Amino acid sequence: MQNDLILGKLEEIIEPSFVSNRMEDLYIYSQDPGASLPRKVDYVVMPETVEQVQEVVKLANKEKIPIIPMGGGLTLSGLVIPLKGGIVMDMKRMNKIIDINSQNRYALIEAGVTSGQLLAYLNKNHPDLQPPIPDAPPSVTIAGNALIHGSGYLSQKYGDHGAMINGLEVILPDGEVYKFGSCAISDYWFTRGPIPDLIGLFISSFGTMGIVTKLSIKLFPKPKMRDIVFGLCKDPNNLPELITKITHREVAEDILLGIQDKPDWMKGYTFIIVYITGESEEELNNKTKILKALYRKANSRYMKVPKHIEDVFLEKPQFAAKAADFRKGGGFEYVGAFIPLQLIPKLIQIGTDISLKHGIVPTLGARLIGQGHSAMFFISYSFNRADPKDMENARDALHETNKAVLEVGGIPWKAEIEGQQLILEKMDPNYKKLLKAIKNLIDPNGIMNPGNWEVK
Ligand SMILES: Cc1cc2nc3c(=O)[nH]c(=O)nc-3n(C[C@H](O)[C@H](O)[C@H](O)COP(=O)(O)OP(=O)(O)OC[C@H]3O[C@@H](n4cnc5c(N)ncnc54)[C@H](O)[C@@H]3O)c2cc1C
């Protein structure tokens, strides 16, 4: 079918002002803020209803045109830039907050609801509840984040955001609506079980299985008070044990680590950022005392920081990314690796060595996930977007890091296409065989974000 005929069909499904194949509209969808090279997009559509999503998917399946679901498009690793052309489906118009169930603490939302939108809505209407959101810009979607095993506030206490999904409504490539979780049986979107749990198929599959139109995400009680107890650790080998001890005492809502060569005073130290919460000053003081004692025992020390710096760290989402723009070229991308705690010292070494080798200021960190069950360790590479050589340098550093992470036993998170292939190379063959069979069953024409997770 000719391109203009496809455009006409898309315009029959969605109002023409939300369908485009114009170069100036496609340009912005052909790249993301990370280090990937731009790639070709044929159409962009912005549906408003489930029925419109269904009809576009049916058309794409009939014509064998790739379709790429996109939320905020801020994953940085090229996951929403088509590898084989096709239709980018921008979900931002599907932005209804359908229900807040405050008793069972979940939000039922459409896939285009952003983290800023849900946070603002809860602050206004349910000030005793908080959503799990990342430290990313507020224009990212709750769905896009949860669907990549994102993490952020509350992750140390309750796990990564993929674990917080109670239920999904998904349009599969046959154009039908499927429900997963308790919503497949009950009017309440309150839990994933007790039935075979198929929700995992849609997490970290990068839009290769179907298009999520609704999801239920867990909400959490918002404590009255929140504070930070900073620590400084000189010897990274002390960190795994120290973190295990902190999580064991159950005093931390969140734990972040920061390792940077700039500003100069940070060089050679790990900056420990422990968020504590409570209902009274007394509770916060007790938790602070426990943490100070734990820091001391681990040959680390408590650090008092000026109030204006503390306030920056207490912001949601916080300043993190601004600090990474050392090259003043507006670009950064990171390898975020899921690792067991004992790998933290090794990853500090790997990240520092690779950064220095590529002439990039080391900017590393970690976020604890699920009471110390794992950590997301990030190694961030800044680059100047106006300089193709500098971008290539960052891509090389990212690739080298993915390899090194896999070698020592970690797993790159939200990996770009090259990283996905490295993971697949190392994956157990039977896992791959099953993944391929499931994918072929769900998407026999290979239309969903093709190229990603492709088992060769
Ligand atoms: C400055 C900065 C800070 C960041 N900090 C964090 C952080 O603290 N924690 C963290 O987890 N991440 C962080 N990120 C990474 C990323 O921005 C977030 O994880 C973000 O929430 C991803 O959501 P998105 O809406 O941008 O997803 P997108 O990039 O739009 O999509 C992500 C993936 O999900 C798929 N997808 C999106 N919507 C759907 C759908 N409806 N159906 C099926 N598949 C879909 C896409 O195809 C893609 O593969 C950060 C990024 C930046 C730029």
The ligand as a Tripos MOL2 file, in Angstrom:
@<TRIPOS>MOLECULE
LIG
   53    58     1     0     0
SMALL
NO_CHARGES

@<TRIPOS>ATOM
      1 C1         17.1890   13.3130   33.8100 C.3       1 LIG1
      2 C2         16.6940   11.9030   33.8530 C.ar      1 LIG1
      3 C3         16.6030   11.2710   35.0740 C.ar      1 LIG1
      4 C4         16.1050    9.9590   35.1360 C.ar      1 LIG1
      5 N1         15.9610    9.3660   36.3680 N.ar      1 LIG1
      6 C5         15.3840    8.1420   36.4470 C.ar      1 LIG1
      7 C6         15.1290    7.5400   37.7310 C.ar      1 LIG1
      8 O1         15.4050    8.0880   38.7880 O.2       1 LIG1
      9 N2         14.5410    6.3080   37.7300 N.ar      1 LIG1
     10 C7         14.1860    5.6760   36.5910 C.ar      1 LIG1
     11 O2         13.6200    4.5880   36.6590 O.2       1 LIG1
     12 N3         14.4160    6.2230   35.3830 N.ar      1 LIG1
     13 C8         15.0040    7.4220   35.2710 C.ar      1 LIG1
     14 N4         15.2120    7.9800   34.0370 N.ar      1 LIG1
     15 C9         14.9270    7.1910   32.8270 C.3       1 LIG1
     16 C10        13.5150    7.4110   32.2200 C.3       1 LIG1
     17 O3         13.3300    8.7600   31.9280 O.3       1 LIG1
     18 C11        12.4040    7.0010   33.1000 C.3       1 LIG1
     19 O4         12.5110    5.6410   33.4800 O.3       1 LIG1
     20 C12        11.0210    7.2650   32.4940 C.3       1 LIG1
     21 O5         10.0750    7.1080   33.5090 O.3       1 LIG1
     22 C13        10.6340    6.4220   31.3510 C.3       1 LIG1
     23 O6          9.2910    6.7610   31.0280 O.3       1 LIG1
     24 P1          8.8830    7.3490   29.6080 P.3       1 LIG1
     25 O7          7.4440    7.6960   29.6780 O.co2     1 LIG1
     26 O8          9.8260    8.3920   29.1770 O.co2     1 LIG1
     27 O9          9.0950    5.9990   28.7640 O.3       1 LIG1
     28 P2          9.3880    5.8650   27.2120 P.3       1 LIG1
     29 O10        10.8120    6.1770   26.9670 O.co2     1 LIG1
     30 O11         8.3870    6.5840   26.4170 O.co2     1 LIG1
     31 O12         9.1580    4.2930   27.0270 O.3       1 LIG1
     32 C14         9.9250    3.3310   27.6920 C.3       1 LIG1
     33 C15         9.6900    1.9570   27.0770 C.3       1 LIG1
     34 O13         8.3720    1.5400   27.3720 O.3       1 LIG1
     35 C16         7.6270    1.3320   26.1660 C.3       1 LIG1
     36 N5          6.2960    1.9050   26.4040 N.ar      1 LIG1
     37 C17         5.9820    3.1670   26.7440 C.ar      1 LIG1
     38 N6          4.6430    3.2950   26.8720 N.ar      1 LIG1
     39 C18         4.1210    2.0930   26.5760 C.ar      1 LIG1
     40 C19         2.8100    1.5820   26.4940 C.ar      1 LIG1
     41 N7          1.7560    2.3460   26.7550 N.pl3     1 LIG1
     42 N8          2.6210    0.2860   26.1350 N.ar      1 LIG1
     43 C20         3.6830   -0.5170   25.8840 C.ar      1 LIG1
     44 N9          4.9580   -0.0950   25.9390 N.ar      1 LIG1
     45 C21         5.1680    1.1910   26.2710 C.ar      1 LIG1
     46 C22         8.3710    2.0630   25.0830 C.3       1 LIG1
     47 O14         8.1850    1.4600   23.8160 O.3       1 LIG1
     48 C23         9.8130    1.9370   25.5690 C.3       1 LIG1
     49 O15        10.3410    0.7160   25.1470 O.3       1 LIG1
     50 C24        15.7290    9.2740   33.9530 C.ar      1 LIG1
     51 C25        15.8380    9.9410   32.7330 C.ar      1 LIG1
     52 C26        16.3030   11.2350   32.6760 C.ar      1 LIG1
     53 C27        16.3590   11.9140   31.3370 C.3       1 LIG1
@<TRIPOS>BOND
     1     1     2 1
     2     2     3 ar
     3     2    52 ar
     4     3     4 ar
     5     4     5 ar
     6     4    50 ar
     7     5     6 ar
     8     6     7 ar
     9     6    13 1
    10     7     8 2
    11     7     9 ar
    12     9    10 ar
    13    10    11 2
    14    10    12 ar
    15    12    13 ar
    16    13    14 ar
    17    14    15 1
    18    14    50 ar
    19    15    16 1
    20    16    17 1
    21    16    18 1
    22    18    19 1
    23    18    20 1
    24    20    21 1
    25    20    22 1
    26    22    23 1
    27    23    24 1
    28    24    25 2
    29    24    26 1
    30    24    27 1
    31    27    28 1
    32    28    29 2
    33    28    30 1
    34    28    31 1
    35    31    32 1
    36    32    33 1
    37    33    34 1
    38    33    48 1
    39    34    35 1
    40    35    36 1
    41    35    46 1
    42    36    37 ar
    43    36    45 ar
    44    37    38 ar
    45    38    39 ar
    46    39    40 ar
    47    39    45 ar
    48    40    41 1
    49    40    42 ar
    50    42    43 ar
    51    43    44 ar
    52    44    45 ar
    53    46    47 1
    54    46    48 1
    55    48    49 1
    56    50    51 ar
    57    51    52 ar
    58    52    53 1
@<TRIPOS>SUBSTRUCTURE
     1 LIG1         1 GROUP 0 **** ****
